[in-house]
Amino acid sequence: MGNCTSCGREAKLTDCGGCTDASYCSKACETWDWIDHREVCKNPQPQPGPLAIQLFELQPEDFVRHSSLPPWAHPNYRPKHKDYNVPARPIFMNNETVHIFEKNPPSNKEMPLNPLIYHGIVGNPNIVEASELFRFLVRLPNHDKDLAAVARSRSVDEPGTYTKSMMAAVEHLAVGKNRRSWTCVCCPKAAVTFINTPTFHPEKAGEDGYKMFAMVWDLILPFCGSSDCAKGLLPLVKKYKEDSNGRKELDEVYASQQEGCMPFWREQNREREVQKMMKRGGICSCGNWECEEDKPLCNRAPAEAEVDKGSNGYGEF
């Protein structure tokens, strides 16, 4: 008797056929864990995994916070029903920022932003009440981001293993075991583990030149560990992707990606507006929107200018 390496439940175990570091309660658990375990099985030396540092703190009021995707992005939305009010999928982790390092974090906290949106759904994606959206802005070094991109091909062992461990570093925040319990997506039993089904999408230019960040879209499925339920996981994912002529997932992914990029688009727009005003001479170079000097420079350093502390430094837009 012992705890299964894959699902964690206590049962009579069988060792991995290639090593003695992993033991499983069923063939299904061994199959699910093989993508992660095969590299360790071939090379048993310990490998350092990525380290995640969350750049946010959850306050008590956050535990009742919910915002939502727009109704048109909801998987059950039907435009032909004009008055159909469908509840949008709730989101708990909304655009929270996380640093991920392959090794120890550098002492300099002002790292250049290299964003990757890691977002998706926890729970049964086909049932709104049994799932929720999550979205993180992950800051990655260039090399790590390249590994995440290459990991689209599961034939590449090292990047695949890295991406899995990268997601595991953030997954516990998305799942939120400390705030709610999860039920297996295929039966009423409590979940003992979670199955990831990630896909990588490269960055691309969006409308009006605004960049759409690279992203990993992940369906995280709560799983009880039984072999019977293991057979139902892939059909469940297939149903979500294929319903509504394949538009369901595409709409939800795109809407979430837009929301993830929105804060940076707003910032870009503010900077563009400031540059336009400065070219027209309508804003002083000191940074104070209400500066009354007519000259391009008012001879005051930005630190000496009386900037409205309640604004963003340029005044309200």
C-alpha positions, 0 to 999 in steps of 0.5 A: 500500500502507498500513495499513487505518484499520479493521482495521490490516492492510497492503494496497492501500487505497481512500480514503473517499468523503467525505474523504482521512483514512481508507483501507480495504482492503475495503468490509466494513472501510469499512462497519464503521468508518462508525459511528465515522468518519461524524462526523469525515468530516462535520466534519474538525476534531479532537475531544478524546476522553475520557481514562481513568485506571485506579485499580488496578495489576496485580500479577504474581499478577494474571496468573493470577487468575481468578474466575467467574460462578455456574454458573447464569449460564453459557450452557451451564448446563442445570438439568435435569442435576443433576450437570452441572458446567459450567466458568463463564466466566473473568473477568480484569478484575473490578470494577476502577475507572476514572475517565473524563473528557471533558477534563483530569482535575480536581485534586480526586481525591475526586470524587463517585461516579457509577457506570456498570458497563461489562462484557461478553465478549471473544472468541467468546461462544458458546465459553467456552474462547475468551472471558472476561468483564470488568467495570469500575466507570466513574466518569463526570460526570453529563453524560457518563453522559447522553451514554452513555444517549442513545447507545442511538440510533445516529441521534444522532451526537454521543453515539454518537461519544462513547460509542464513544470512551469505550469505546475508552479502557477497551477496551484494559484489557479486551482485555489485549493485553499478557497474551494474544493473540486469534484472530478469532472467525470463523477461526484467524487472529490478530485485528488489531482488535476490533468492539464491539456495546454496549447501554445499560441504565439504572439501576433499583431492585433488591430491597429498595431496592438500586439496580442501577447503569446499565450498558453491556453489550458483546460485543468480537469479535476480528476478522482484518479479512477481508471473509469473516469480516465477514459472520459477525460479526452471525450470531455475536452473534445466535446468542449472544442467541437460544440457549436461547430468548433467556435466555442473554444475559439471565442472564449480563448480570444475574448480572454486573450483580449482581456489579458492584453487590455491593460497594456493597450490602455497604457500604450494609448495613453502614451500615444495621446501624450506624445500627440499633445506634446507635438502640438505643444498642448502639454508641457515636457515637465509632465504636468498636464495643467502646466500654464507655460507656453514654451515647449519647456517650462524650465522646471524639472519633472520632480519640481512640477506640481503634478496631481498626485491623484492622476497618472502624472499626466492628468486624467484622460 
